[in-house]
Amino acid sequence: MTVAHVELRRDTESQSVEITVTGEIDLSNAEQVRSELYGAIANNLIRVSLDLTGVSYLDSSGLRILFTLADRLQRMQTELDIVAPPRTPVRRIVELAGFDAVATLRP
């Protein structure tokens, strides 16, 4: 079974949350990752930063999670930053999927 870890760091003062995901995201654990990400999102947030630096594999089910998360945050008027280092497989996948149209990509 594929393993992914989700860690949260909340900043109540700035109404933001930093979510760090490590490991692999695929069909076998996508629901667990989605549940943890959605559980971290409060209605009063202004910004969500999703750090994918430690993600070594991301398939289409992982991309679906990212797009549905981005859609949910957009409806909440919450900004989304995606952190993925340049020239990494995850950054390439996110760029090819056109994710920069729905979120800010950061190195």
C-alpha positions in Angstrom: 0.0 0.0 0.0 1.2 3.5 -0.8 1.9 5.8 2.1 1.4 9.6 2.3 1.7 11.8 5.4 -0.1 15.1 5.8 1.2 17.6 8.4 -0.5 20.9 9.3 0.8 24.1 10.7 -1.9 26.7 11.5 -1.4 30.4 11.9 -4.5 31.8 13.5 -3.1 35.3 13.4 -2.8 35.4 9.6 -5.7 33.0 9.1 -3.6 30.7 7.1 -2.6 27.0 7.1 0.5 25.3 5.7 -0.1 21.7 4.7 2.9 19.5 4.0 2.4 16.3 2.1 5.1 13.7 1.9 5.2 10.2 0.3 3.2 9.0 -2.7 -0.3 9.8 -3.7 -2.2 7.3 -5.9 -5.6 5.6 -6.1 -4.8 3.4 -3.0 -4.5 6.3 -0.6 -6.2 9.2 -2.4 -9.3 9.2 -0.3 -7.3 9.3 3.0 -5.2 12.2 1.6 -8.3 14.1 0.4 -10.0 13.6 3.8 -7.0 14.9 5.7 -6.6 17.9 3.4 -10.3 18.8 3.6 -10.2 18.4 7.4 -7.5 21.1 7.5 -9.6 23.7 5.8 -11.6 26.0 8.0 -14.1 28.5 6.7 -12.2 31.6 8.0 -8.9 30.9 6.1 -7.4 33.6 3.9 -4.6 31.4 2.5 -3.7 27.8 2.2 -0.1 26.8 1.3 0.2 23.2 0.1 3.9 22.0 0.1 4.4 19.0 -2.2 8.2 19.1 -2.0 8.3 15.7 -0.3 5.9 14.0 -2.7 7.7 11.5 -4.7 4.8 10.2 -6.9 1.5 11.8 -7.9 -1.0 10.1 -10.2 -4.2 11.3 -11.7 -6.2 10.6 -8.5 -3.8 13.0 -6.7 -4.3 15.6 -9.4 -8.1 15.2 -9.0 -7.6 15.9 -5.3 -5.7 19.1 -6.1 -8.2 20.4 -8.6 -11.2 19.7 -6.3 -9.3 21.4 -3.4 -8.6 24.4 -5.6 -12.2 24.6 -6.6 -13.4 24.4 -3.0 -11.0 27.1 -1.9 -11.9 29.4 -4.8 -15.6 29.2 -3.8 -14.5 30.1 -0.2 -12.4 33.0 -1.6 -9.3 31.5 -0.1 -5.9 31.8 -1.9 -4.0 28.6 -2.7 -0.2 28.4 -3.1 1.4 25.1 -4.3 5.0 24.6 -3.3 6.8 22.3 -5.7 10.5 22.7 -6.6 11.3 23.4 -10.2 12.5 20.5 -12.4 10.9 17.9 -10.1 8.5 15.2 -11.4 5.6 16.5 -9.2 6.2 20.1 -10.5 6.2 18.9 -14.0 2.9 17.0 -13.6 1.3 20.0 -11.9 2.4 22.3 -14.7 1.4 20.0 -17.5 -2.1 19.6 -15.9 -2.5 23.4 -16.1 -2.7 23.9 -12.3 -1.1 27.3 -12.5 -4.5 28.5 -13.8 -6.1 27.8 -10.5 -3.3 28.3 -7.9 0.0 30.1 -7.5 3.0 27.8 -8.1 6.0 28.5 -5.9 9.5 26.9 -5.9 
